[in-house]
Amino acid sequence: MTRAEFKRRRSQLMRMMGKDAIAIIPTSPERLRNRDVHYPFRPDSDFYYMTGFDEPEAVAVLIPGRKTAEYILFCRQRDPEREQWDGRRAGQEGAIRDFDADDSFPIEDLDDILPRMLEQCERVYYAMGCDPDLDHRMSEWIAKVRSRSRSGIQGPFEFIAVDHYMHDMRLYKSRSEIATMRKAARISAAAHRQLMQRCRPGMQEYQLQADFEHACASKGATRQAYPAIVGGGNNACILHYIENNARLEEGDLVLVDAGCELDCYASDITRTFPVSGKFSEPQRLLYQLVLDAQHAAIDAVRPGNSWHAPHETAVKVLTRGLVKLGLLKGQPAQLVRKEAYSKFYMHKTGHWLGMDVHDVGDYKVDGEWRMLEPGMVLTIEPGLYIPEGMRGVAKKWQGIGIRIEDDVLVTKEGHDVLTSDAPKEVDEIEALMA
């Protein structure tokens, strides 16, 4: 993202806020992994969306119409000794020079300076409940301001959820955001291709995970958008399986749900392929059914259709196919109404995608499914899961878990599959694995 992009976002939010308002947007806190070792730091998505600033211990403040400074960034001071140990800091000069803050103060001064800023505002835009420590400090600041009411200082009297405004902004991707997501998608798609070529019976699930992460990191995507799911055989029937510690057996399928993150934007791809390079007949039949459902659901991604339309489409295709294969009995339309398919397919067909892998944005507006519009990005991921030991199901179908997932951009004309480089047709996969 360019600095102009972040500035445009701040300006848009401040226009929505109006004058006599203040927005307070903190980044994520650092988290201890154990003892004195921290988890790798990743900035809060809303904070980064507005600032592009990727250091911990920072708070952005927006005050529309303020003459001296509309955008103030509280962050760590320069400290040569700490920087020798922990890495470089922007400091106050860097916040202004490199991140376009109108003014910057040390994060240690937040308790002294922010209450004085609150005094001048009627409305506070803040996401309550995300940071308990900052929530407590916010209460203290407000109490401090109100204690001066006899001096004629009123302070804010209205609190508004700033995340509601930012999340609606984040739902519509700009050209630069789409370019970043497309690049992340291509990196992940190439990694999935590589796994298909390298997979062999006798490998461990974690070896495929390691290969995927290495392939992404070697192209500049050093973060993963989420913990990879690599499930061979029956493990693929566990939707969020992350142990990834089993042996891949000949004759089984392996489901790989993995995607890299690039500049804080996620990709999310799932591919299912045969460990030994060839689908068995039952595997092929179930796989083709899921693929047909995915193609139909992707075709339903277009402006004017509701968010729910791809799911409804996928469910109809899957139900008809399950009846044809003898896994369900009855009239497809009636089975759909009864949700009989949920025995084998128990999740939705997708989710919003962006800075978070399950990205922000309302799925319903005024109680109705949201309409798809250009600039939105969502996943399409139907699946079928038939674990071992499922009663009333023939043995040949058991131990098979299949999911096929792509990232899809809504365009003016219809849709654009950002992850199309990852093979998913049966003949294509088998040829690649040969």
N, C-alpha and C positions, 0 to 999 in steps of 0.2 A: 504494500500500500504506500502511496505517496503522502507526503505531509499535507498536500492540498486536500486529499481525501479525508484525512482526520479532521482538518479544519472545517470542511464542508459539513461533516456530521455534527460537530459541535455547534455550528451556526444553525443547523436545522433544528436541533434539540432546543436551543435557546429561543428560537422563533416560536416554538410550541409553548415554551414556558411563559413567555411574556416578561414584562418588567416587574420589579418588586418581588422577584423570586430568586431562589438559590438552589442549585443542585449539588449534592455531595455524593461522589462516586469513588468508593475505595477499591483498591486492588485486592487480590487474594492474600491471606496471611501465609507466611512460611509454616510448613508442618514438619514436626519431628517424626522421623521414621523410627529411630531408636537411639537412645542415649544422646549423643551430640551430632547425629547424622540426620540431615533433612531429606525429605523427598525432593526430587528435582522441582524447582520452582516453575510455575506456569501462571502468568497473570490472569486475573479475572477477565472473562470474555467481554463483559460490558465495559469495564475500565479500559481494556486494550482497544476496544472498538472506538472509543472516544479519544484516546491519547496516543496509541502506538508505543507507549512507555512500558518496558518489560522488566523493571526492577521491583523487588518487594518493598514493603513499607512506604506506600504512596497513596495519596488521596487527591483526586481532581475536584476542583470547585468551579462551578460555572455561575456567574452572576450577570445575566443579560442587562445591558444598558449601563453598567458601572463604568464611570469615566476613567478611573485609573487602571483597572484591569478586569476584563470579563472572564478570563481563563487563568486560574491560579493552580499551580501544581505544588503540593507538599511532598517532599521526597527526602531521601537521605543526603546528608552533607558529604562533600568530598572528605576522605580520610585516608591519607597515604598508607598508614599502618594497616588498617583493615583491608584496603584494596590490595595490599601485598598478599594477604591471605585469601580473600574471598572474591576478588575480581574488581574491575573498574566500576565507578559510579559516575553518573551524569552530574550530580550536584546541582546547585541552584543555577549556575551559569549554563550548564549543559541543558537543563530543563527549558531555559529560555531560548538558547541558541539552536539546539537540535530538535526540540519538540514543540516549539512555537508557543510556549506558555507566555502570557503577558507578564506574569510575575511568579516567583517561586520562593518558598520558605522551607526551612528545615522541618522535617516531620515531627521533631520534638517540640516545635512551637505550635502544634495544632490546637492544643487546649487553650492557649493564650489568645490566638489570633481568630480562630473560627467563631467564637461567641460574639466578637465584635462585628463580624460579617453578618451573622444572623440577626443582629439588632436592626439592620437596615432593610430587612425583607419581611414580606407578609406571608409568603408561601415557601415551604421547604419540599424539594423533590429529593426523595431518599428511599432506598429499598430496605425497609424494615424487616428484620428477621434473617438476613443473610450473614451478618457479622455480629454475634451477641456482644462482643466487647465494644464495638463501635456503637451499637444500639444503646448500651449503658452510658457511654460517654455523651451521646447525643442527648439523652435525657438530662444529664448534668448540665450540658451547655444551655439547653432550653430553660432549665430551672434558674440558671445563673442570669440569663437575659430577663426572665420574668421577675426576678427579685429586684430589678431596677425600675419597675413600673412606676413608682412614685417620682422617678426622675423624668417621666414623660416618655420612656422607652417602652414600646409595645412588643416589638419583636414579632415573630411568625405566629399565626393563628390557624394555619391550614397545612396539613401534611399530605403529600401526594406521592404515589408509588412511581418513582422515576423509571423503574424497570419496565413498567407497562408501555411507556413511550419508546424506550430504547428497543424493546423486543419487537415492536411493530416495525421500527426502522430496519432492524436486522433481518427481518423476514424477506425484504426485497433487496436482492443483491445487485450491486453496481457492476459496471464493466470490469473494473479492476478486481473486485471480489470474485467474479466469475472466472477471470483469467487465472487467479490464484487457485481456485478450486479445480479448474480444468487441469492445471499442472499437477496438483496433488493426486488427482484421479489417474492421470497417465502414469505417474510414478508407481502408484499402488497396482494399477493394471499390469504393468510390466513385471512387478514382483510376483503377482499371481501367475502369470505365464511361466515365470522361472520355476515356481514351485511345481507346476504340472510337469515340467521337463525333468526336474530332479527327483521327484517322488518315486520311491521304490519300496516294495515289501521289506519289512524288517527295520525300517527307519523308525525313530521315535517322533511323536507329535511335536515335541519341543524343537526338534531339528528343523522342521518346516517353519516353525515360528521364528527361529533364529535366522534362517535363510531369508525370510520375508523382511525382517527388521534390518538385516544387513543390506539387502537390495535397495530398500528405501533410503537408508542412511548414506549409502554410497552416492546417491543422487541429490543429497542435500536435505532430505526430510529426516531429521534426527529424532523427531518425536512421533510416537504413535498416537492416533486419535482416541484409542481405547485399547484395553488388553485384548490381544488376539485370541480368537477361538479356533482351535485346531482339534477337531473331533473325528477320530477314526471309528468306523463301524457303529456300534451302539452308542458311543459317546456323542455322536452327532444328534442324537435325539434329546440331549440336554441343551436347552436353548442358549444358556449363558455358561457353557462349559469352558473353564479357563485353566483347569489343572494341566492339560497338555503334556501328560507324562506317560502315555501308553504307547505300546508298539503298534505300528501300522501293519495290518495283516493282509496277505494276498486274498483277493476276492471281496474285500470290503471297499466301501466308499469312504472318502475323507472330506469333511466339510471344513472349509477355511473361511472364517469371517475376520477380515483384517483390513486396516486402512491407515495410511500415514496422515500426519498433520503437517501442514506447511504454512508458516507465518500465521499460526493460530487458526487455520481453516482446515476442516476435517474432510477426509474421504472415507467411504464406507462401502466395501465390496465383499460379497460372499460368493464363493464358487464351490461346487461340489464335484468331485471327480474320482474315478476308480484308482485305487492304490496301485494296481498292477497294469493300468493303462487301458483296460477293456471293461465296458459295462456288461454285467450279466443281463439276461433278458428281463427279469423282474426289476432290476435297477434301471434299465433303459426305459421301461414303460413308465415307472414312477417319475423318473427324471424328466422325460419328455412332457409329462402332464404338468409338472411344476413349471417347466419352461414355457409351455403353451399359455399357462395362466399368467406368467410374467409378461410375455409379449402382449397379451390382451390388456393387462393392467397398464402397461406403458402406453399403449395406444389410447387409453382413456385419460392420459395426462395432457390436458390442453385447456386454454383459457375458456371459462364459461362452465366447465365441469366442476363439481364440488370436490373437496379434499377426499371425500368418502367414495367417490366414483371408482377409482382404481381398485379399492378393496372389494367393493360389490362385484366388480367384473371378475376379479381373481377367484372369488368364492364360487361364483356360478360355474366357471370353467373347471375348477377343482372338483366340485360336487358332481358335475356330469361325468367327469373322468373316473371318479371313485366308484360311481354306479356301474360304469362300463367295465371296470376291472373287478367288480364283485365285492368291493370293500364296503360299499354302502348299498342298501336295498330300499327301493321306493321311488317316488317321483322326485326328480331333482328340485323342482320349484318348492315342493313341500319340505324337502330335506333342508333347503337353504333357510326357509322360514324357521325351522326348528333348530337351526345351527348344528345339524348332525355332523357336519364337516369338522367341528371343533375337537372331535376326538383325535383327529390327525393333524389339524391346523388350528392352533389356539392363539395366534397373535395377529395383529393388524398387518396390513400389506406395506406399511412404510411409516416414515416420520420425517419431520423437517430436518434439513442438514445445513450446516454453516460453520460458525466458530465452535459450536458444540456438536458432538456427533448426534445427539438427540437435541436438536436445536430449539431455540425459543420461538414463540409465535403461537397465537391461539388457533386451535383446530375448529372451534365453533365461534360464531359471532351472533349474538342475540338468540342463542339456542339452536341455530342452524349451522350445518356444516359450511365451513368457509369455502368460498369460490377460489379456484386456482387463477393466478394472475402472472403475467410475465415477470421474470426476475426471481420467482420463488424456486427453491431447490428442495427436492424430496427424494427419499429412497423408495424403490419398489422391490419388495422382497418376500414373495410368497414362498411357502415351504410345505413339506409333508414330513411327519415324524411318526415312525412305527417302531417303538422299542421292542426288544426281545421280551417274550412272555405276555404280549398283549392278547387278551382273551378274544376268541371269535375271529382271529385273523390267521390266515394260512402262514405256515412257517417261512415260505419263500419271501414273504414281504417283510418279515421281522428283522430288526437290527439295522434298518435303513432310515437315515435322516438326511433330508435334502432341503437346501435353501439356496436360492439364486437371487442376488441383490445387486442392483445398479443405482447410480446416482443420476437423477434426471432433473434437468433445468426446464422450467416452463418458459416457452418463447411465445412471441406474438402469433406465430403460425401453428404452434403445437408444442413440441418438446424437442430436447436435445439430450441424448444419453452421454453424459460426460465420461462414463467408464466403459465405453464400447470396445476399447482395446483389449479388455479381458475376455478370453474365449469362453463361450458357454454352449454352443451347439454341440451335440453329441459327436458328430463326425469330426468337427474341428478339434475337440478335446482329444479324441483318440488319435488323430493324426499328429497332434503336437506331442503327445506322450510317447508315441512310437519312435 
